């Protein structure tokens, strides 16, 4: 059954909110194309969102999330903002270690990769940008899950995480809290090891994770602390700009 014009307008406004949250910067023409509506309709909707504080318009005429949209979500950081903030620190980390650096966020029980800077080695870990992995297996996912309380972990996974003993998961996250970083040693791809660390905003909430990924032969257990020390510097620098 076809929605009424009023319901279609509400649906389009909600889709615009999602688009703003995901992209961080939206041009009017892109919004119209994404929603399949006329530019005049997109302009009217954006003007309404702007008037209500859900969108703001910059000097470049593009729209960005407004303060009211931030208040609706758990995090005040869009993917765009996180990538822009992380990029120089990822480049520095990549230069220091010459290994692939990944930026990820947690979506429920999975981590979503936002951006990657690849190593220059012929044998290297490729970009994961746009992909996802189970959070309890990925290095950055473990670091982000370690920020959760026991009740939140139970809510996320229920009685048993997929293929994981609940007690083993609790012990693994306790170890992450103790040492300050997560490790994925071949759990998601044979021969690949990663060390990941959570990134916190000013209020102390973890909003993302940075990870260094490399072929296991170049990242043995004996190098975990060395890599984590350099990673920690990049994380602290990124946190200073959030």
C-alpha atoms as an extended CHARMM CRD file, in Angstrom:
* protein
*
       242  EXT
         1         1  UNK       CA              0.0000000000        0.0000000000        0.0000000000  PROA      1               0.0000000000
         2         2  UNK       CA              1.3870000000        3.4160000000       -0.9650000000  PROA      2               0.0000000000
         3         3  UNK       CA              2.2490000000        5.7280000000        1.9120000000  PROA      3               0.0000000000
         4         4  UNK       CA              0.4460000000        9.0370000000        2.2230000000  PROA      4               0.0000000000
         5         5  UNK       CA              2.4150000000       12.1970000000        1.3010000000  PROA      5               0.0000000000
         6         6  UNK       CA              2.7420000000       13.0040000000        5.0070000000  PROA      6               0.0000000000
         7         7  UNK       CA              4.2150000000        9.5690000000        5.8090000000  PROA      7               0.0000000000
         8         8  UNK       CA              6.5580000000        9.7870000000        2.8160000000  PROA      8               0.0000000000
         9         9  UNK       CA              7.7810000000       13.1410000000        4.0900000000  PROA      9               0.0000000000
        10        10  UNK       CA              8.4540000000       11.6830000000        7.5410000000  PROA      10              0.0000000000
        11        11  UNK       CA             10.2430000000        8.7100000000        5.9960000000  PROA      11              0.0000000000
        12        12  UNK       CA             12.4330000000       10.9690000000        3.8770000000  PROA      12              0.0000000000
        13        13  UNK       CA             13.2830000000       13.1540000000        6.8680000000  PROA      13              0.0000000000
        14        14  UNK       CA             14.3370000000       10.0910000000        8.8630000000  PROA      14              0.0000000000
        15        15  UNK       CA             16.4420000000        8.8360000000        5.9640000000  PROA      15              0.0000000000
        16        16  UNK       CA             18.1200000000       12.2440000000        5.7910000000  PROA      16              0.0000000000
        17        17  UNK       CA             18.9690000000       12.0250000000        9.4790000000  PROA      17              0.0000000000
        18        18  UNK       CA             20.5810000000        8.6300000000        8.9140000000  PROA      18              0.0000000000
        19        19  UNK       CA             22.4890000000        9.9770000000        5.9100000000  PROA      19              0.0000000000
        20        20  UNK       CA             23.7760000000       12.9420000000        7.9150000000  PROA      20              0.0000000000
        21        21  UNK       CA             24.8650000000       10.6740000000       10.7560000000  PROA      21              0.0000000000
        22        22  UNK       CA             26.6580000000        8.2300000000        8.4740000000  PROA      22              0.0000000000
        23        23  UNK       CA             28.3270000000       10.6500000000        6.0700000000  PROA      23              0.0000000000
        24        24  UNK       CA             28.9530000000       13.6550000000        8.2950000000  PROA      24              0.0000000000
        25        25  UNK       CA             28.7970000000       16.0000000000        5.2780000000  PROA      25              0.0000000000
        26        26  UNK       CA             25.9610000000       15.9420000000        2.7470000000  PROA      26              0.0000000000
        27        27  UNK       CA             25.4110000000       18.1610000000       -0.2700000000  PROA      27              0.0000000000
        28        28  UNK       CA             21.8400000000       18.9350000000       -1.2570000000  PROA      28              0.0000000000
        29        29  UNK       CA             22.2620000000       17.2710000000       -4.6620000000  PROA      29              0.0000000000
        30        30  UNK       CA             23.6320000000       14.1010000000       -3.0270000000  PROA      30              0.0000000000
        31        31  UNK       CA             20.7420000000       14.0180000000       -0.5720000000  PROA      31              0.0000000000
        32        32  UNK       CA             18.2140000000       14.3360000000       -3.4030000000  PROA      32              0.0000000000
        33        33  UNK       CA             19.9160000000       11.6000000000       -5.4260000000  PROA      33              0.0000000000
        34        34  UNK       CA             20.2490000000        9.2600000000       -2.4540000000  PROA      34              0.0000000000
        35        35  UNK       CA             16.5690000000        9.5910000000       -1.5200000000  PROA      35              0.0000000000
        36        36  UNK       CA             15.3100000000        9.7390000000       -5.1010000000  PROA      36              0.0000000000
        37        37  UNK       CA             13.4860000000       13.0220000000       -4.5820000000  PROA      37              0.0000000000
        38        38  UNK       CA             13.5140000000       16.4480000000       -6.2250000000  PROA      38              0.0000000000
        39        39  UNK       CA             16.1290000000       18.9480000000       -5.0400000000  PROA      39              0.0000000000
        40        40  UNK       CA             13.3540000000       21.3280000000       -4.0320000000  PROA      40              0.0000000000
        41        41  UNK       CA             11.9190000000       18.6140000000       -1.7690000000  PROA      41              0.0000000000
        42        42  UNK       CA             15.3510000000       17.8510000000       -0.3200000000  PROA      42              0.0000000000
        43        43  UNK       CA             15.8910000000       21.5660000000        0.3150000000  PROA      43              0.0000000000
        44        44  UNK       CA             12.5540000000       21.8650000000        2.1260000000  PROA      44              0.0000000000
        45        45  UNK       CA             13.3410000000       18.8470000000        4.3300000000  PROA      45              0.0000000000
        46        46  UNK       CA             16.8670000000       20.0340000000        5.0850000000  PROA      46              0.0000000000
        47        47  UNK       CA             15.5810000000       23.4960000000        5.9320000000  PROA      47              0.0000000000
        48        48  UNK       CA             13.1840000000       21.9630000000        8.4440000000  PROA      48              0.0000000000
        49        49  UNK       CA             15.9400000000       19.8380000000       10.0050000000  PROA      49              0.0000000000
        50        50  UNK       CA             18.1540000000       22.9000000000       10.1530000000  PROA      50              0.0000000000
        51        51  UNK       CA             15.4550000000       24.9750000000       11.8400000000  PROA      51              0.0000000000
        52        52  UNK       CA             15.0220000000       22.2710000000       14.4840000000  PROA      52              0.0000000000
        53        53  UNK       CA             18.7540000000       21.9510000000       15.1390000000  PROA      53              0.0000000000
        54        54  UNK       CA             19.1810000000       18.5370000000       13.5230000000  PROA      54              0.0000000000
        55        55  UNK       CA             21.3740000000       19.9180000000       10.7270000000  PROA      55              0.0000000000
        56        56  UNK       CA             23.7060000000       22.8510000000       10.2060000000  PROA      56              0.0000000000
        57        57  UNK       CA             24.9370000000       24.3550000000        6.9450000000  PROA      57              0.0000000000
        58        58  UNK       CA             28.5640000000       25.3560000000        6.4500000000  PROA      58              0.0000000000
        59        59  UNK       CA             30.1780000000       27.9960000000        4.2740000000  PROA      59              0.0000000000
        60        60  UNK       CA             30.5860000000       25.3390000000        1.5670000000  PROA      60              0.0000000000
        61        61  UNK       CA             26.7550000000       25.0280000000        1.4880000000  PROA      61              0.0000000000
        62        62  UNK       CA             26.9830000000       21.3620000000        2.5640000000  PROA      62              0.0000000000
        63        63  UNK       CA             24.9350000000       20.1290000000        5.5110000000  PROA      63              0.0000000000
        64        64  UNK       CA             26.3620000000       18.5050000000        8.6360000000  PROA      64              0.0000000000
        65        65  UNK       CA             24.8060000000       16.9700000000       11.7740000000  PROA      65              0.0000000000
        66        66  UNK       CA             23.4070000000       19.5260000000       14.1990000000  PROA      66              0.0000000000
        67        67  UNK       CA             23.4500000000       19.4550000000       18.0090000000  PROA      67              0.0000000000
        68        68  UNK       CA             20.0080000000       17.8680000000       18.3170000000  PROA      68              0.0000000000
        69        69  UNK       CA             21.0530000000       14.9290000000       16.1360000000  PROA      69              0.0000000000
        70        70  UNK       CA             24.1020000000       14.3890000000       18.3340000000  PROA      70              0.0000000000
        71        71  UNK       CA             21.8940000000       14.2540000000       21.4010000000  PROA      71              0.0000000000
        72        72  UNK       CA             19.8750000000       11.4000000000       19.9050000000  PROA      72              0.0000000000
        73        73  UNK       CA             22.8550000000        9.0820000000       19.4960000000  PROA      73              0.0000000000
        74        74  UNK       CA             25.2840000000        7.3730000000       21.8160000000  PROA      74              0.0000000000
        75        75  UNK       CA             28.2830000000        9.0260000000       20.1920000000  PROA      75              0.0000000000
        76        76  UNK       CA             28.8180000000       12.5790000000       19.0470000000  PROA      76              0.0000000000
        77        77  UNK       CA             31.1810000000       11.4610000000       16.2930000000  PROA      77              0.0000000000
        78        78  UNK       CA             30.2240000000       10.7060000000       12.7100000000  PROA      78              0.0000000000
        79        79  UNK       CA             32.2240000000        8.3100000000       10.5440000000  PROA      79              0.0000000000
        80        80  UNK       CA             33.4480000000       11.3150000000        8.5690000000  PROA      80              0.0000000000
        81        81  UNK       CA             34.6780000000       13.1170000000       11.6810000000  PROA      81              0.0000000000
        82        82  UNK       CA             36.4150000000       10.0210000000       13.0180000000  PROA      82              0.0000000000
        83        83  UNK       CA             38.2070000000        9.4030000000        9.7260000000  PROA      83              0.0000000000
        84        84  UNK       CA             39.2920000000       13.0370000000        9.3990000000  PROA      84              0.0000000000
        85        85  UNK       CA             40.5250000000       13.0970000000       13.0030000000  PROA      85              0.0000000000
        86        86  UNK       CA             42.2600000000        9.7310000000       12.7670000000  PROA      86              0.0000000000
        87        87  UNK       CA             43.9380000000       10.0930000000        9.3620000000  PROA      87              0.0000000000
        88        88  UNK       CA             47.1010000000       12.0430000000       10.3650000000  PROA      88              0.0000000000
        89        89  UNK       CA             47.6890000000        9.7780000000       13.3550000000  PROA      89              0.0000000000
        90        90  UNK       CA             47.1630000000        6.6860000000       11.2230000000  PROA      90              0.0000000000
        91        91  UNK       CA             49.6940000000        8.0060000000        8.7090000000  PROA      91              0.0000000000
        92        92  UNK       CA             52.1850000000        8.6380000000       11.5180000000  PROA      92              0.0000000000
        93        93  UNK       CA             51.6410000000        5.1500000000       12.9100000000  PROA      93              0.0000000000
        94        94  UNK       CA             52.0290000000        3.6530000000        9.4470000000  PROA      94              0.0000000000
        95        95  UNK       CA             55.3040000000        5.5400000000        8.9660000000  PROA      95              0.0000000000
        96        96  UNK       CA             56.6450000000        4.4230000000       12.3430000000  PROA      96              0.0000000000
        97        97  UNK       CA             55.8850000000        0.7240000000       11.9050000000  PROA      97              0.0000000000
        98        98  UNK       CA             55.3850000000        0.3190000000        8.1380000000  PROA      98              0.0000000000
        99        99  UNK       CA             52.4200000000       -1.9410000000        8.7670000000  PROA      99              0.0000000000
       100       100  UNK       CA             48.7700000000       -1.5400000000        7.8490000000  PROA      100             0.0000000000
       101       101  UNK       CA             46.7300000000        0.6230000000       10.2070000000  PROA      101             0.0000000000
       102       102  UNK       CA             42.9640000000        0.1970000000       10.5480000000  PROA      102             0.0000000000
       103       103  UNK       CA             40.2820000000        2.4390000000       12.0650000000  PROA      103             0.0000000000
       104       104  UNK       CA             37.1150000000        0.7320000000       13.2430000000  PROA      104             0.0000000000
       105       105  UNK       CA             33.9480000000        1.3000000000       15.2730000000  PROA      105             0.0000000000
       106       106  UNK       CA             31.7280000000       -1.2130000000       17.0230000000  PROA      106             0.0000000000
       107       107  UNK       CA             28.1950000000       -1.8290000000       15.7760000000  PROA      107             0.0000000000
       108       108  UNK       CA             26.6470000000       -4.2380000000       18.2410000000  PROA      108             0.0000000000
       109       109  UNK       CA             28.5520000000       -7.5140000000       18.0830000000  PROA      109             0.0000000000
       110       110  UNK       CA             30.5890000000       -6.5580000000       15.0130000000  PROA      110             0.0000000000
       111       111  UNK       CA             33.2350000000       -3.9920000000       14.1810000000  PROA      111             0.0000000000
       112       112  UNK       CA             32.9940000000       -1.9210000000       11.0340000000  PROA      112             0.0000000000
       113       113  UNK       CA             36.2000000000       -0.7360000000        9.3660000000  PROA      113             0.0000000000
       114       114  UNK       CA             36.0970000000        2.9460000000        8.4060000000  PROA      114             0.0000000000
       115       115  UNK       CA             39.5470000000        3.6340000000        7.0240000000  PROA      115             0.0000000000
       116       116  UNK       CA             42.8800000000        1.9390000000        6.3700000000  PROA      116             0.0000000000
       117       117  UNK       CA             46.4510000000        2.9850000000        5.5930000000  PROA      117             0.0000000000
       118       118  UNK       CA             48.3240000000        0.1030000000        3.9970000000  PROA      118             0.0000000000
       119       119  UNK       CA             51.9400000000       -0.8810000000        4.5660000000  PROA      119             0.0000000000
       120       120  UNK       CA             54.4100000000       -0.5550000000        1.6930000000  PROA      120             0.0000000000
       121       121  UNK       CA             55.6340000000       -4.1640000000        1.9520000000  PROA      121             0.0000000000
       122       122  UNK       CA             54.8010000000       -6.4900000000       -0.9390000000  PROA      122             0.0000000000
       123       123  UNK       CA             53.4910000000       -8.9370000000        1.6760000000  PROA      123             0.0000000000
       124       124  UNK       CA             51.0460000000       -6.8430000000        3.6570000000  PROA      124             0.0000000000
       125       125  UNK       CA             47.5310000000       -6.7510000000        5.0960000000  PROA      125             0.0000000000
       126       126  UNK       CA             45.1640000000       -5.0590000000        2.6620000000  PROA      126             0.0000000000
       127       127  UNK       CA             42.6030000000       -2.4010000000        3.4670000000  PROA      127             0.0000000000
       128       128  UNK       CA             39.5400000000       -3.5850000000        5.3790000000  PROA      128             0.0000000000
       129       129  UNK       CA             37.6330000000       -0.3170000000        4.8570000000  PROA      129             0.0000000000
       130       130  UNK       CA             33.9330000000       -1.0210000000        4.3740000000  PROA      130             0.0000000000
       131       131  UNK       CA             34.1460000000       -4.5230000000        5.8010000000  PROA      131             0.0000000000
       132       132  UNK       CA             33.0790000000       -5.9760000000        9.1300000000  PROA      132             0.0000000000
       133       133  UNK       CA             34.3310000000       -8.6500000000       11.5250000000  PROA      133             0.0000000000
       134       134  UNK       CA             32.9830000000      -10.2220000000       14.7280000000  PROA      134             0.0000000000
       135       135  UNK       CA             33.9370000000       -7.8520000000       17.5410000000  PROA      135             0.0000000000
       136       136  UNK       CA             34.9640000000      -10.6320000000       19.9220000000  PROA      136             0.0000000000
       137       137  UNK       CA             37.5790000000      -11.8530000000       17.4120000000  PROA      137             0.0000000000
       138       138  UNK       CA             39.0060000000       -8.5910000000       16.0260000000  PROA      138             0.0000000000
       139       139  UNK       CA             41.7780000000       -6.8750000000       17.9960000000  PROA      139             0.0000000000
       140       140  UNK       CA             40.0460000000       -3.4880000000       18.0150000000  PROA      140             0.0000000000
       141       141  UNK       CA             36.7140000000       -5.1890000000       18.6740000000  PROA      141             0.0000000000
       142       142  UNK       CA             38.1240000000       -6.8340000000       21.7880000000  PROA      142             0.0000000000
       143       143  UNK       CA             39.4660000000       -3.4690000000       22.9400000000  PROA      143             0.0000000000
       144       144  UNK       CA             36.0210000000       -1.8930000000       22.4830000000  PROA      144             0.0000000000
       145       145  UNK       CA             34.1610000000       -4.7850000000       24.1130000000  PROA      145             0.0000000000
       146       146  UNK       CA             36.5180000000       -4.5330000000       27.0900000000  PROA      146             0.0000000000
       147       147  UNK       CA             35.0100000000       -1.0920000000       27.7010000000  PROA      147             0.0000000000
       148       148  UNK       CA             31.5910000000       -2.6760000000       28.2900000000  PROA      148             0.0000000000
       149       149  UNK       CA             30.2810000000       -3.8280000000       31.6450000000  PROA      149             0.0000000000
       150       150  UNK       CA             29.2760000000       -7.4330000000       32.3420000000  PROA      150             0.0000000000
       151       151  UNK       CA             25.5730000000       -6.6520000000       31.9260000000  PROA      151             0.0000000000
       152       152  UNK       CA             26.1410000000       -5.0770000000       28.5200000000  PROA      152             0.0000000000
       153       153  UNK       CA             28.1880000000       -8.0610000000       27.3520000000  PROA      153             0.0000000000
       154       154  UNK       CA             25.4010000000      -10.4010000000       28.4830000000  PROA      154             0.0000000000
       155       155  UNK       CA             22.8630000000       -8.2700000000       26.6280000000  PROA      155             0.0000000000
       156       156  UNK       CA             24.9670000000       -8.3140000000       23.4620000000  PROA      156             0.0000000000
       157       157  UNK       CA             25.6910000000      -12.0180000000       23.3720000000  PROA      157             0.0000000000
       158       158  UNK       CA             23.0610000000      -13.6950000000       25.4950000000  PROA      158             0.0000000000
       159       159  UNK       CA             24.0950000000      -16.9750000000       27.0320000000  PROA      159             0.0000000000
       160       160  UNK       CA             26.9150000000      -17.7540000000       24.5930000000  PROA      160             0.0000000000
       161       161  UNK       CA             28.8790000000      -15.7910000000       21.9800000000  PROA      161             0.0000000000
       162       162  UNK       CA             29.1010000000      -17.5680000000       18.6100000000  PROA      162             0.0000000000
       163       163  UNK       CA             31.7410000000      -20.2940000000       18.9200000000  PROA      163             0.0000000000
       164       164  UNK       CA             32.9790000000      -18.8960000000       22.2230000000  PROA      164             0.0000000000
       165       165  UNK       CA             32.6850000000      -20.0970000000       25.7870000000  PROA      165             0.0000000000
       166       166  UNK       CA             31.2310000000      -17.2560000000       27.9190000000  PROA      166             0.0000000000
       167       167  UNK       CA             33.8720000000      -17.7500000000       30.5910000000  PROA      167             0.0000000000
       168       168  UNK       CA             36.6040000000      -17.6190000000       27.9490000000  PROA      168             0.0000000000
       169       169  UNK       CA             35.2310000000      -14.3480000000       26.5750000000  PROA      169             0.0000000000
       170       170  UNK       CA             35.0920000000      -12.7920000000       30.0400000000  PROA      170             0.0000000000
       171       171  UNK       CA             38.6800000000      -13.8990000000       30.6990000000  PROA      171             0.0000000000
       172       172  UNK       CA             39.8440000000      -12.5550000000       27.3290000000  PROA      172             0.0000000000
       173       173  UNK       CA             38.2600000000       -9.1560000000       27.9710000000  PROA      173             0.0000000000
       174       174  UNK       CA             39.7310000000       -9.0390000000       31.4750000000  PROA      174             0.0000000000
       175       175  UNK       CA             43.1690000000       -9.5960000000       29.9330000000  PROA      175             0.0000000000
       176       176  UNK       CA             42.5490000000       -6.7610000000       27.4580000000  PROA      176             0.0000000000
       177       177  UNK       CA             41.7060000000       -4.4570000000       30.3620000000  PROA      177             0.0000000000
       178       178  UNK       CA             44.8680000000       -5.5280000000       32.1780000000  PROA      178             0.0000000000
       179       179  UNK       CA             47.3150000000       -4.9780000000       29.3220000000  PROA      179             0.0000000000
       180       180  UNK       CA             45.4260000000       -2.1660000000       27.5800000000  PROA      180             0.0000000000
       181       181  UNK       CA             45.0870000000       -3.6720000000       24.0980000000  PROA      181             0.0000000000
       182       182  UNK       CA             43.4450000000       -6.5120000000       22.1910000000  PROA      182             0.0000000000
       183       183  UNK       CA             45.1540000000       -9.0900000000       19.9900000000  PROA      183             0.0000000000
       184       184  UNK       CA             43.8120000000      -11.0500000000       17.0430000000  PROA      184             0.0000000000
       185       185  UNK       CA             46.3050000000      -13.7640000000       16.2130000000  PROA      185             0.0000000000
       186       186  UNK       CA             44.8940000000      -15.6080000000       13.2240000000  PROA      186             0.0000000000
       187       187  UNK       CA             41.3590000000      -15.7080000000       14.6320000000  PROA      187             0.0000000000
       188       188  UNK       CA             39.7660000000      -14.0960000000       11.5810000000  PROA      188             0.0000000000
       189       189  UNK       CA             42.3740000000      -14.8310000000        8.9190000000  PROA      189             0.0000000000
       190       190  UNK       CA             45.1540000000      -17.3740000000        9.1040000000  PROA      190             0.0000000000
       191       191  UNK       CA             48.6300000000      -15.8500000000        9.0750000000  PROA      191             0.0000000000
       192       192  UNK       CA             47.4470000000      -12.3670000000       10.0630000000  PROA      192             0.0000000000
       193       193  UNK       CA             47.9880000000      -10.7990000000       13.4830000000  PROA      193             0.0000000000
       194       194  UNK       CA             46.6610000000       -7.4680000000       14.7570000000  PROA      194             0.0000000000
       195       195  UNK       CA             47.0470000000       -5.3690000000       17.8800000000  PROA      195             0.0000000000
       196       196  UNK       CA             44.1840000000       -2.9560000000       18.6200000000  PROA      196             0.0000000000
       197       197  UNK       CA             43.4710000000       -0.2450000000       21.1600000000  PROA      197             0.0000000000
       198       198  UNK       CA             40.3510000000        1.7610000000       22.0320000000  PROA      198             0.0000000000
       199       199  UNK       CA             40.1640000000        5.5050000000       21.3680000000  PROA      199             0.0000000000
       200       200  UNK       CA             38.2470000000        7.6360000000       23.8960000000  PROA      200             0.0000000000
       201       201  UNK       CA             36.5870000000       11.0100000000       23.5630000000  PROA      201             0.0000000000
       202       202  UNK       CA             36.9420000000       13.6960000000       26.2300000000  PROA      202             0.0000000000
       203       203  UNK       CA             34.2280000000       12.2450000000       28.4690000000  PROA      203             0.0000000000
       204       204  UNK       CA             35.9900000000        8.8880000000       28.6290000000  PROA      204             0.0000000000
       205       205  UNK       CA             33.6980000000        6.9900000000       26.2730000000  PROA      205             0.0000000000
       206       206  UNK       CA             35.3480000000        4.7010000000       23.6970000000  PROA      206             0.0000000000
       207       207  UNK       CA             34.2700000000        5.8510000000       20.2270000000  PROA      207             0.0000000000
       208       208  UNK       CA             36.6080000000        3.8780000000       17.9570000000  PROA      208             0.0000000000
       209       209  UNK       CA             39.6710000000        1.6830000000       17.8620000000  PROA      209             0.0000000000
       210       210  UNK       CA             42.9790000000        1.8060000000       16.0200000000  PROA      210             0.0000000000
       211       211  UNK       CA             44.7180000000       -1.4220000000       15.0650000000  PROA      211             0.0000000000
       212       212  UNK       CA             48.0280000000       -2.4020000000       13.5300000000  PROA      212             0.0000000000
       213       213  UNK       CA             47.7070000000       -5.4350000000       11.2340000000  PROA      213             0.0000000000
       214       214  UNK       CA             50.5880000000       -7.4480000000        9.8100000000  PROA      214             0.0000000000
       215       215  UNK       CA             51.5610000000      -10.9080000000        8.5780000000  PROA      215             0.0000000000
       216       216  UNK       CA             52.1240000000      -13.0310000000       11.6860000000  PROA      216             0.0000000000
       217       217  UNK       CA             55.7590000000      -13.6650000000       10.7460000000  PROA      217             0.0000000000
       218       218  UNK       CA             56.4530000000       -9.9180000000       11.1930000000  PROA      218             0.0000000000
       219       219  UNK       CA             54.2680000000       -9.5420000000       14.2690000000  PROA      219             0.0000000000
       220       220  UNK       CA             55.0980000000      -12.4040000000       16.6630000000  PROA      220             0.0000000000
       221       221  UNK       CA             54.0960000000      -12.3350000000       20.3140000000  PROA      221             0.0000000000
       222       222  UNK       CA             57.5300000000      -10.9870000000       21.2180000000  PROA      222             0.0000000000
       223       223  UNK       CA             56.6760000000       -7.7210000000       19.3950000000  PROA      223             0.0000000000
       224       224  UNK       CA             53.2310000000       -7.1190000000       20.9100000000  PROA      224             0.0000000000
       225       225  UNK       CA             54.4580000000       -4.7420000000       23.6260000000  PROA      225             0.0000000000
       226       226  UNK       CA             56.6920000000       -2.8440000000       21.2140000000  PROA      226             0.0000000000
       227       227  UNK       CA             53.8590000000       -2.3260000000       18.7180000000  PROA      227             0.0000000000
       228       228  UNK       CA             51.3790000000       -1.4950000000       21.4960000000  PROA      228             0.0000000000
       229       229  UNK       CA             53.7050000000        1.2170000000       22.8260000000  PROA      229             0.0000000000
       230       230  UNK       CA             53.7970000000        2.9770000000       19.4380000000  PROA      230             0.0000000000
       231       231  UNK       CA             50.0590000000        2.4190000000       18.9620000000  PROA      231             0.0000000000
       232       232  UNK       CA             49.4050000000        3.9750000000       22.3570000000  PROA      232             0.0000000000
       233       233  UNK       CA             51.1620000000        7.1780000000       21.2750000000  PROA      233             0.0000000000
       234       234  UNK       CA             48.9690000000        7.4200000000       18.1600000000  PROA      234             0.0000000000
       235       235  UNK       CA             45.8250000000        6.7580000000       20.1980000000  PROA      235             0.0000000000
       236       236  UNK       CA             46.7020000000        9.4240000000       22.7590000000  PROA      236             0.0000000000
       237       237  UNK       CA             47.3960000000       11.9230000000       19.9890000000  PROA      237             0.0000000000
       238       238  UNK       CA             44.0840000000       11.1720000000       18.3300000000  PROA      238             0.0000000000
       239       239  UNK       CA             42.2590000000       11.4630000000       21.6550000000  PROA      239             0.0000000000
       240       240  UNK       CA             43.7940000000       14.9050000000       22.0800000000  PROA      240             0.0000000000
       241       241  UNK       CA             41.9100000000       16.0440000000       18.9670000000  PROA      241             0.0000000000
       242       242  UNK       CA             38.4970000000       14.5740000000       19.8260000000  PROA      242             0.0000000000
